[in-house]
């Protein structure tokens, strides 16, 4: 027979609610990307390029880290996005080995369309996400 659990049923419910809400958003995001001809990873790659802080040099290594991918997987993903015309590679004049990535105008247009849909979805989900996160936060404070 097991002893008393270190995690309460209320904590597990809160975590389950959070996970279900998050998965619902991810499902929405995957379907929205597919509707415009992107895979979820292509969408995420483009979002990371567009959303990088101004002081960040956007390299394949940066994107691999942000997307939790191996470097060679990120290279292949970039190759597919470049072949589709959504991103472009640029070499620094002073260091030809350093390659940065940017969205093309076609990539920016596609990302803008998807982002509008995502903001709309998040606006609907925000109250539930906030409620669930508050429950989890309060449960952690009392543990």
N, C-alpha and C positions, 0 to 999 in steps of 0.2 A: 504494500500500500504506500502511495506517495504521501509525502508530508505536505504541509501548507505551501501553496504556490506563492512565489515572490511577486507575481503579477496578478492583480485583481481582475475579476470579470469585467468590471467597469473600464479598466484600462484596456483590456483586450477588445471590448466593444468599440471604444474610441479609436483604437488603432485599426480595427476592421473597417469602421466607417470612413476613416481617413484614406485607407488603401482603396476602398471601393470608389470613393469620390475621385481620387487621383487617377485610378484606372479608367474611370468613365471619361475624364478629360483626355487622357492619352488615346483612348479609343476614338474620341471625336477628332483629335489631331491627326491620327493616322488616316482616318477616312477623308478628312478635308484635304490632306496632302495627295491622297490617291485621286481625288476628284479633279485635281489640276495637273495630274500626270507626274507627281513626285513620289518617291518613297519617303517614309518617315525620316530615314537617316539623311536623305538629300535635303529635306526641309530643315532638319536640325543643323546641318552643316551651314546652310545659307543663313539661318538665323544667327549662328555664332559669328559668322563673318560680319553681318550687318550690325550685330549688337556688341561687338568688341569695344572696349574702352579706347578712346582716341590715342592713348599712349602705348597701345599694344601693337606689336608687329604681328600681323596675322600670317602665320606660317602653317605648314602641314603639322608640325609638332604641336603648335598651340591648339589646333583643331582636334588633333588626336587626343590631347589631354582633356579638352572640354567635352568631347563626345565619348570618352572612356573607350577609345579604340587603339589598337596597335597601329604603329606608324604606317606599316604597309597597307593596312585596311583603309586608313585615312587617305593615303595616296590614291588608291583605287576609287574611293568615293569622290575625291576631287577630280580625278580623270573623267569619271562619268558626268559630273556636273559641268566640267569644262567642255566636253564633247557636245553636251546639250545646249551650250551657249549661256549658261546661267552664272558661271564664274569665269574669271580670267586670272592668269598668272603673270606676275611682273617681277623682273630681275632688277636688283639694285645696280646702278652703274658702277659704284665704287666696290661692290662685292658681288660679282656675277653668280656666286654660289647661293646667295640668299634670295629665295623666291618668296614673294608675298602673294596673297590672294585677295581678290575683291569681287564683289558682285558686278555683273554686267547690268545694263539697263533692263534687259529682259528678266534677269534674275531678281532685280529689285522690284520690278512690276509684279512678278509672281509672288514674291515674299510679301509685298504690301497687301495683295488680295487675300492671302492666307492669314496675315496678321489681323486684318479687320475682322475676319470670322472668329479668330481665336480670342480677340478682345471681347467680342460680343458673348462668346461662350463663357469666358472667365467672369464677365460681369454677372451672368446668371448664377455661376457656381460660387462666386465669392462669399455670399452670406453663409452657405453651407460649409465651405472650407474654413472660414473664420470660426464658426460655431464649433466644428470638430476640433480644430487646433486649440481653441480655448479650453475645451473639455480635457484634452490630452495634457495641456499645460497645467491646468488646475490639479489633475490627478497626480502629476509628477511632483507638484509642490506638497501634496499631502502624503506622499509615499515616504 
